[in-house]
Amino acid sequence: MNKKRIIILDTETTGINQTSLPHINHRIIEIGAVEIIGRRFTGNNFHVYIQPGRLIESGALKVHGITNDFLLDKPFFKDIADQFLNYIKKSTLVIHNASFDLGFINQELMMLDKKMKNIDTFCSIVDTLKIARTLFPGKKNTLDALCTRYKINKSHRNLHSAIIDAHLLGKLYLLMTGGQEPMLFYDIMNHKKNYQTPKKNIEIKNSSLRILHPTVQEADLHKKYLQYMKDNSLCLWC
């Protein structure tokens, strides 16, 4: 079993402005991280709210519901930076739309120390958005959409929350990298009530199974996906 340490990471921020300087003037207000080892949640999680030193934009408030008043007594990033870095070191970070969260985190580190290296120089990064776009090209691949697609219960997610979203993303990551069974057989395994037990055994004589061979396009897509998993250290059988 693969025992590498995986940290599922998410953040909430004061704003979601994405210009040519995507993180300018905005700050992190929540970090949520969940540890997975051997494809199991360990319970060793990291969660903190952060005082950003600026007001939260109304658009962001509608997304996560974290208010300025709530953050008044919370620590600044500099107060939790060492604890956070110690938590994520020697791990693989799994993030949905990694460039967004990494941009904010690296900005916070740079503001503390101009010589501080970006965390992607000492942690491996896996972007689940890129995986999703490979698996489901042309489809909506937000966290909400993927949870719906994989039948992950998100009824408790009324607003965005870094720690809740990290838990959801962890479940999603395990399904996305665990083979095809969750996608192909979910309906059969979870909707048994729709199927009735036959009243008698049916004996089939002189039958043969029909073999369905993949098309050239299907075989090519499969090879590309296997190579993608190998290149991004997602290959569980290597």
C-alpha positions in Angstrom: 0.0 0.0 0.0 1.2 3.5 -0.9 2.2 5.2 2.4 3.2 8.6 1.1 1.9 11.6 3.0 -0.8 13.5 1.2 -2.2 16.8 2.4 -5.5 18.0 0.9 -5.4 21.8 1.1 -7.9 24.6 0.6 -8.0 28.4 1.5 -10.5 31.1 1.8 -9.5 34.7 1.1 -10.6 38.4 1.4 -11.3 38.5 -2.4 -11.2 36.5 -5.6 -9.8 39.1 -7.9 -7.9 37.4 -10.7 -6.1 40.1 -12.8 -2.6 39.9 -14.2 -1.5 40.3 -10.5 -4.1 37.8 -9.2 -3.5 38.1 -5.5 -2.6 41.8 -5.1 -4.2 43.5 -2.1 -6.0 40.3 -1.0 -5.1 38.0 1.9 -5.8 34.5 3.3 -8.4 34.3 6.0 -8.8 30.5 6.4 -6.5 27.5 5.8 -8.0 24.0 6.0 -5.8 20.9 5.5 -6.5 17.2 5.8 -3.9 14.4 6.0 -4.2 11.2 4.1 -1.7 8.4 4.5 -2.1 5.0 2.8 -5.3 6.3 1.1 -6.9 6.8 4.6 -7.8 9.9 6.5 -5.7 10.1 9.6 -7.5 12.8 11.5 -4.3 14.8 11.8 -5.7 17.9 10.3 -4.7 21.6 10.3 -7.3 24.4 10.5 -7.0 28.0 11.3 -8.7 31.3 10.7 -6.5 34.3 10.1 -6.7 38.0 10.7 -6.0 39.5 7.2 -5.4 43.2 8.2 -7.9 44.4 5.6 -11.6 44.2 5.0 -13.3 41.3 3.2 -14.9 42.1 -0.1 -18.7 41.7 -0.4 -18.3 39.2 -3.2 -16.1 37.0 -1.2 -18.3 37.3 1.9 -21.2 35.8 -0.1 -19.0 32.8 -1.0 -17.7 31.9 2.4 -19.7 33.9 4.9 -16.6 34.8 7.1 -17.1 38.2 8.5 -14.6 40.9 9.5 -15.9 40.9 13.1 -15.4 37.1 13.3 -11.7 37.6 12.4 -10.9 40.4 14.8 -9.4 38.2 17.5 -7.8 35.7 15.1 -4.0 35.3 14.7 -2.1 36.9 11.8 -0.4 34.7 9.2 3.0 35.4 10.7 1.8 33.9 14.0 0.9 30.5 12.4 3.4 30.4 9.5 5.9 28.1 11.2 3.2 25.7 12.4 1.7 25.6 8.9 5.1 25.0 7.2 6.0 22.2 9.6 2.7 20.6 9.0 3.0 20.5 5.2 6.7 19.7 4.9 7.7 16.5 3.1 4.2 16.0 1.8 2.3 16.0 -1.5 -0.2 18.8 -1.6 -3.5 18.1 -3.3 -5.3 21.3 -4.3 -8.2 22.1 -6.6 -7.1 24.9 -8.9 -3.7 24.9 -7.3 -2.4 28.1 -8.9 -5.1 30.1 -6.9 -4.3 28.8 -3.5 -0.5 28.6 -4.1 -0.5 32.2 -5.3 -2.0 33.4 -2.0 0.2 31.2 0.2 3.4 32.1 -1.6 2.5 35.8 -1.4 2.0 35.5 2.4 5.4 33.8 2.7 7.1 36.4 0.6 5.6 39.2 2.7 7.2 37.6 5.8 10.6 36.9 4.2 11.7 38.1 0.8 14.0 35.2 0.5 11.4 32.6 1.4 11.0 29.9 -1.3 7.6 29.1 -2.7 6.1 26.0 -1.1 5.9 24.2 -4.5 9.8 24.1 -4.3 9.7 21.8 -1.2 6.3 20.1 -1.6 5.0 18.1 -4.6 1.8 19.6 -6.0 -1.2 17.7 -7.5 -3.9 19.8 -9.1 -7.2 18.0 -9.0 -8.7 20.5 -11.5 -6.2 19.3 -14.1 -7.0 15.7 -13.3 -10.8 16.4 -13.7 -10.3 18.2 -17.0 -8.4 15.1 -18.3 -11.2 12.8 -17.1 -14.1 15.0 -18.1 -13.0 17.3 -20.9 -15.5 20.0 -21.7 -17.6 19.4 -18.6 -18.0 21.6 -15.5 -15.3 20.6 -13.0 -15.9 22.7 -10.0 -15.8 21.0 -6.6 -19.6 21.1 -6.4 -20.0 19.6 -9.8 -17.5 16.9 -9.2 -19.0 16.0 -5.8 -22.4 15.6 -7.6 -20.8 13.5 -10.4 -19.1 11.2 -7.9 -22.2 11.1 -5.5 -20.3 12.6 -2.6 -22.7 14.0 0.1 -22.2 17.8 0.4 -25.5 18.6 2.0 -23.6 20.2 5.0 -21.8 22.6 2.6 -24.0 25.7 2.6 -21.1 28.0 2.0 -17.4 27.5 1.1 -15.3 26.5 4.0 -11.6 25.6 3.7 -11.7 22.7 6.1 -15.1 21.3 4.8 -13.9 21.7 1.2 -10.6 20.0 2.1 -12.5 17.0 3.4 -14.7 16.8 0.3 -11.7 17.2 -2.0 -10.0 14.4 -0.1 -12.9 12.0 -0.8 -13.0 13.2 -4.4 -9.2 12.7 -4.8 -9.4 9.1 -3.6 -12.2 8.4 -6.0 -10.6 10.1 -9.0 -7.3 8.2 -8.5 -8.7 4.9 -7.3 -9.7 3.3 -10.6 -13.0 3.2 -12.6 -15.2 1.2 -10.2 -16.7 4.2 -8.3 -17.8 5.7 -11.6 -19.0 2.6 -13.4 -20.7 0.6 -10.7 -22.0 3.2 -8.3 -25.6 2.9 -9.5 -25.6 -0.9 -9.2 -24.1 -0.9 -5.7 -26.2 1.9 -4.3 -29.6 1.3 -6.0 -30.1 -2.4 -5.2 -33.7 -1.7 -4.3 -34.4 -1.0 -7.9 -33.5 -4.6 -8.8 -35.6 -7.7 -7.8 -34.3 -11.1 -7.0 -35.3 -13.6 -9.8 -38.0 -16.0 -8.7 -36.1 -18.9 -10.2 -32.7 -19.7 -11.5 -32.2 -19.3 -15.2 -30.0 -21.9 -16.8 -28.2 -20.7 -19.9 -26.8 -23.3 -22.2 -24.3 -23.1 -25.0 -23.8 -19.4 -24.3 -20.7 -17.3 -24.8 -19.7 -13.9 -23.6 -19.6 -11.1 -26.1 -16.2 -9.4 -26.1 -16.3 -5.7 -26.7 -13.0 -4.3 -27.9 -12.2 -0.7 -27.4 -12.1 1.6 -30.4 -8.8 3.1 -31.5 -9.8 6.4 -30.0 -10.8 4.8 -26.7 -7.5 2.9 -26.5 -5.6 6.1 -27.2 -7.4 8.1 -24.5 -6.7 5.3 -22.0 -3.0 5.3 -22.8 -2.9 9.1 -22.4 -4.7 8.9 -19.0 -2.3 6.2 -17.7 0.7 8.4 -18.8 -0.9 11.4 -17.0 -1.3 9.5 -13.8 2.4 8.2 -14.0 3.7 11.7 -14.7 1.9 13.2 -11.8 2.8 10.4 -9.3 -0.8 9.2 -9.2 -0.1 5.7 -10.5 -0.9 3.3 -7.7 0.5 0.2 -9.3 4.0 1.7 -10.1 
